[in-house]
Amino acid sequence: MFRICFSRNQKAFLFAVVFGLFLTGMNLFAAEGKIRVLFVSGGHSFDAPAFDQFLASFPQLEITRAVLPKDRNKIAPGLENDFDVLFLYDQDNTPLSDQQKKNFTDLLRQGIGVFALHHHLSAHQDWDEHYDIIGGRDFFMKKINLFRGKEYPRSTFIDDVDIDIKIADPNHPITKGIKPFIIKDEAYGLCPVRPDVHVLLTSDHPKATRQVAWTWRYGNSPIFVNMLGHGPSAWKQPEFARIFIQAMNWLSEENKAIKKQ
């Protein structure tokens, strides 16, 4: 029987090597487990440095950026092979060509997680199908909006208000562990929402639409929409951040489950 003896320096070196290998393995595991997100902006200003800092607080997200309208043609079938979640934080109202509309809907029929945040509800005002894609709309352009045979008044917005948020479904993975909270944010009012969406968050604020956040499905794509998220006061809210990352996780996992069906 042989006994191998190491000096203190040799032991320290071996520990450093083993620990380094361990960290390398953990980093590889983390890289493989990242959620690949295409972050889409354009058509609406926001505090980009503060939002970048917010996004950087989630190391499990691998963020790639696209800006509309210049990157519009990237949103097409095949995108689902490179990304798990299409994160829409744009308010692009540049008219879409018929081919661009088809590219978008064909992508969603292929299957990709879609996260529509805040002012994206005001995007594509001249494309009725967009209402069906995300399950709701903010009519901000016209005083009276004729939509599918019914008149809707212009939606309202008011910034820097304390919005009470209630949890409509506390058992959903996106809202699990979240208690009712108050958030200082921009409230969107008079926004039509499809009656068949699955509502997760609601508000009784007189200037806010009652349905604040919901899930939905279009084609083979799981959809999550959250009206909150105008600026830093919202992004710093712990409940907002937790809902944000739980939504990213749910969209990624739900998309994988749908593709296995």
C-alpha positions in Angstrom: 0.0 0.0 0.0 1.4 3.3 -1.1 0.7 6.6 0.6 1.1 9.8 -1.5 2.1 12.8 0.4 1.7 16.3 -0.9 3.2 19.5 0.3 1.0 22.4 1.3 1.7 24.2 -2.0 0.9 21.0 -4.0 -2.4 20.6 -2.1 -3.3 24.2 -2.8 -2.5 23.7 -6.5 -4.6 20.6 -6.7 -7.5 22.2 -5.0 -7.3 25.2 -7.4 -7.3 22.8 -10.4 -10.2 20.7 -9.1 -12.2 23.9 -8.1 -11.4 25.4 -11.5 -12.8 22.3 -13.3 -15.9 22.5 -11.1 -16.5 26.1 -12.0 -15.9 25.4 -15.6 -18.5 22.6 -15.5 -21.0 24.9 -13.7 -20.4 27.7 -16.3 -21.0 25.2 -19.1 -24.2 24.0 -17.4 -25.3 27.6 -17.0 -24.6 28.4 -20.6 -26.5 25.3 -21.8 -29.4 26.2 -19.6 -29.8 29.9 -20.7 -33.0 31.2 -22.2 -32.3 32.6 -25.6 -34.2 35.9 -25.9 -34.6 38.2 -28.9 -35.4 41.6 -27.4 -37.3 43.7 -29.9 -37.6 47.5 -29.4 -38.4 50.5 -31.6 -41.2 53.0 -32.1 -41.2 54.1 -28.4 -38.5 55.7 -26.3 -37.6 54.3 -22.9 -34.7 54.5 -20.4 -32.4 52.1 -22.2 -29.5 52.2 -19.7 -31.8 51.4 -16.8 -33.6 48.7 -18.7 -30.3 47.2 -19.7 -29.3 47.1 -16.0 -32.6 45.4 -15.3 -32.1 42.7 -17.9 -28.5 42.2 -16.8 -29.8 41.2 -13.3 -31.0 37.9 -14.9 -27.9 35.9 -15.8 -30.0 33.0 -17.1 -31.1 35.2 -20.0 -29.0 35.3 -23.2 -30.2 38.6 -24.9 -29.9 39.4 -28.6 -31.3 42.7 -29.8 -33.4 43.7 -32.8 -34.8 47.2 -33.6 -37.9 47.8 -35.6 -38.6 48.6 -38.3 -35.1 47.9 -39.7 -35.0 44.3 -38.4 -38.6 43.5 -39.3 -37.7 40.8 -41.7 -35.9 38.8 -39.0 -39.2 37.9 -37.5 -40.0 35.0 -39.7 -40.0 31.2 -39.6 -36.6 29.8 -38.6 -36.3 32.3 -35.7 -37.7 29.6 -33.4 -34.5 27.5 -34.0 -32.3 30.3 -32.6 -34.5 31.7 -29.8 -36.8 30.5 -27.1 -38.6 33.8 -26.4 -39.5 36.7 -28.7 -39.6 39.6 -26.2 -41.7 42.5 -27.7 -41.1 45.9 -26.1 -41.7 47.9 -29.3 -44.5 50.2 -30.4 -43.8 49.8 -34.1 -46.6 51.1 -36.3 -44.8 51.1 -39.6 -47.2 49.4 -42.1 -46.4 45.8 -42.6 -46.3 44.2 -46.0 -48.5 41.1 -46.6 -45.3 39.0 -46.6 -44.2 40.4 -43.3 -47.6 39.7 -41.7 -47.4 36.1 -43.1 -43.8 35.7 -41.8 -44.9 36.7 -38.3 -48.0 34.4 -38.2 -46.1 31.5 -39.8 -43.4 31.9 -37.1 -46.1 31.7 -34.4 -47.6 28.6 -36.0 -44.2 27.0 -35.9 -43.9 27.8 -32.2 -41.9 30.3 -30.1 -42.5 31.9 -26.7 -43.8 35.5 -27.0 -43.6 38.1 -24.2 -45.4 41.3 -25.0 -44.6 44.1 -22.5 -46.4 47.4 -21.8 -46.4 49.7 -24.9 -46.3 46.7 -27.3 -50.1 46.7 -26.9 -50.1 49.9 -29.0 -48.2 48.4 -31.9 -49.6 47.5 -35.3 -52.7 49.6 -34.9 -53.7 49.0 -38.6 -53.4 45.2 -38.4 -56.5 43.6 -36.8 -54.8 40.1 -36.5 -52.4 41.6 -34.0 -55.2 41.8 -31.5 -55.7 38.0 -31.9 -52.0 37.4 -31.6 -51.5 39.0 -28.2 -55.1 39.0 -27.0 -55.7 42.7 -26.5 -55.0 46.2 -27.8 -54.4 49.8 -26.7 -56.1 52.2 -29.1 -54.0 55.3 -28.7 -54.1 56.9 -32.2 -57.7 57.7 -32.9 -60.5 59.2 -30.8 -63.0 56.6 -32.1 -61.8 53.2 -33.4 -64.0 51.0 -35.5 -62.9 47.5 -34.9 -64.7 44.4 -36.2 -68.0 46.2 -36.4 -67.8 47.9 -33.0 -66.7 51.3 -31.9 -64.0 51.7 -29.2 -62.9 55.0 -27.6 -59.3 56.0 -27.5 -57.4 54.2 -24.8 -56.1 56.2 -21.9 -52.7 56.4 -20.1 -51.5 58.1 -17.0 -48.0 57.9 -15.7 -46.6 57.8 -12.1 -49.7 56.4 -10.4 -49.9 53.8 -7.7 -51.7 50.8 -9.2 -53.1 48.1 -7.0 -52.4 44.6 -8.4 -54.3 41.5 -7.5 -53.4 38.0 -8.4 -56.1 36.3 -10.4 -54.4 32.9 -10.6 -51.9 32.4 -7.7 -51.2 28.8 -8.9 -49.9 29.7 -12.3 -46.1 29.3 -12.7 -45.8 33.0 -13.7 -47.5 34.3 -10.6 -46.6 31.6 -8.1 -45.4 33.0 -4.8 -46.6 36.5 -5.7 -48.8 38.4 -3.2 -51.0 41.4 -4.1 -48.9 44.5 -4.4 -48.9 48.2 -5.3 -46.7 49.4 -8.2 -45.9 53.0 -9.3 -46.3 52.7 -13.1 -48.1 54.0 -16.1 -51.7 52.8 -16.2 -53.4 51.9 -19.5 -57.2 52.3 -19.5 -60.0 51.4 -21.8 -58.0 48.6 -23.5 -60.2 45.8 -25.1 -59.0 42.4 -24.1 -60.2 39.1 -25.5 -62.7 37.4 -23.1 -61.0 34.0 -23.6 -57.5 34.9 -22.4 -56.3 33.4 -19.1 -56.0 36.4 -16.8 -53.2 36.4 -14.2 -53.2 40.0 -12.8 -56.0 42.4 -12.3 -56.4 46.0 -11.0 -59.3 48.0 -9.5 -57.6 51.3 -10.3 -60.1 53.6 -12.0 -57.6 54.6 -14.7 -56.4 51.0 -15.4 -57.9 48.3 -17.6 -59.0 45.5 -15.2 -57.1 42.8 -17.0 -53.4 43.7 -16.4 -51.6 40.5 -17.5 -52.6 37.3 -19.1 -51.5 34.2 -21.0 -52.8 33.2 -24.4 -51.9 30.9 -27.3 -51.6 31.7 -30.9 -50.8 28.8 -33.3 -48.2 26.8 -31.5 -46.9 29.8 -29.5 -47.5 30.5 -25.8 -48.1 34.2 -25.2 -47.7 36.3 -22.1 -48.8 39.9 -22.0 -48.1 42.4 -19.2 -49.4 46.0 -19.3 -47.0 47.0 -16.6 -43.4 48.0 -17.2 -43.2 51.6 -18.3 -40.0 52.7 -16.5 -37.5 52.3 -13.7 -40.1 52.7 -10.9 -41.8 49.5 -12.2 -38.6 47.6 -13.1 -37.2 48.1 -9.6 -40.4 46.6 -8.0 -39.5 43.1 -6.7 -42.8 41.6 -7.7 -42.5 42.9 -11.3 -39.0 41.4 -11.6 -40.1 38.1 -10.2 -43.1 37.9 -12.6 -40.8 38.9 -15.4 -38.3 36.1 -15.0 -41.0 33.5 -14.1 -42.7 34.5 -17.3 -39.5 34.0 -19.3 -39.1 30.5 -17.7 -42.7 29.6 -18.3 -42.6 30.7 -22.0 -39.4 28.7 -22.6 -40.7 25.5 -20.9 -44.2 25.8 -22.4 -42.8 26.2 -25.9 -40.7 23.1 -25.4 -43.7 21.2 -24.2 -45.9 22.3 -27.2 -43.2 21.2 -29.6 -43.1 17.7 -28.1 -46.9 17.3 -28.7 
